Amino acid sequence: MITILGVPMQALFGQLLLGLINGSFYAILSLGLAIIFGLLNIINFTHGAQYMMGAFVAWMLLNYAGLGYWWALILAPIIVGLFGVILERLLIARLYKLDHLYGLLLTFGLALIIQGLFRNEYGVSGLPYAIPSELSGGQRLPFMFLPNYRGWVVVASLVVCIATWLVIEKTKLGAYLRAATENPTLVQAFGVNVPLLLTLTYGFGVALAAFAGVLAAPVYSVNPNMGADIIIVVFAVVVIGGMGSILGSIVTGFTLGLIEGLTKVFYPEASSTVIFVIMVLVLLVKPAGLFGRTA
C-alpha cells in the first residue's frame, strides 16, 4: 500500500476530496457574502438561513410539486432570491447609510426567525434528499473512488464562482455595480436606476446561497440548523480573503477547504479550529485580509 508521510494514499485523497467539497460550499457562500458586503456594505448574517432555505425549497419542490433536482437547481435560487429582494426593499434598504452594526443586528435577528420557523415546522432530525439518478454511482480512480455527485458539486461551484467573478469584474454591468457603490448620485445622473441595481444585487447574493443549498441537499440532510452550522466558518473565510473581495472569497474558500481536509488527516483534533487559527494569523499580519484593500 502506497503511503504519504505514513498516511495511506486512498485515505489522504479521500479527505482531500471531502475538503474540496466543503471548500466548494465555503467558496460559493462566501462569494454571496462578499458581493453583498462589497457592493452594498451590509453584513448579511441571514446568509446561512437563506442557504438552508435553498435546500428546503428543493425538498418542497420534490415532495409537494414533484419537481426533481434539476428543476430545483433553477427554481430554488429564483424563489429564495425573490424572498431576498422583498427583504431588501422592506428592511435592508433602510440601513445603507447607517453603521454596519445595524445591518448585522437586523440580519442576525432575521436569521433566528427564519431558522426558528423551519425548526418549528420540520424539527431538527433532518430530511433526506436523494442524489439525482444521472449523478449516482462514481468513478474508480487509481488512488480513490470518486462519487459522481461530489465531482459535480466541485465543478458546478467552480463554474458559478468564476462566471460571477467575470461578470462583476469584466463587464459593463459589473462596472455599473462598482460605480453605484462608490458614487450612487453620479451613476444615477447617467440614467441608471441605482436602487433597483442594489436590490437585484442583494437578490443575486441570496440566490447564490440558495444554489449552494440545493447542491448541499443530497450531500447533507436537509435540516433547519444546516445554515447555522456553516455560516460562522464562511464568515471566517470572507475575513481571511478580504471583506468584499470577490476573487478572495473564491480562492480562500477552496483553499481553506483543502487545508481543513489535510488537517483531518494529519492532526484531526485541530480540524474544527484550523480555519479560525488561520484567520487570527492573517488578521495579525494583514488586517484587510489576503485580497482585501486597505482603506
Secondary structure, DSSP 8 states (H G I E B T S, - for coil): --EETTEEHHHHHHHHHHHHHHHHHHHHHHHHHHHHHHHH----TTHHHHHHHHHHHHHHHHHHS---HHHHHHHHHHHHHHHHHHHHHHTGGGGTTS-HHHHHHHHHHHHHHHHHHHHHHH-SS-B-----GGG-SEEE-SS-EEEHHHHHHHHHHHHHHHHHHHHHHHSHHHHHHHHHHH-HHHHHHTT--HHHHHHHHHHHHHHHHHHHHHHHTTTS-B-TTHHHHHHHHHHHHHHHH-TT-HHHHHHHHHHHHHHHHHHHHH-GGGTTTHHHHHHHHHHHH-TT-SS----
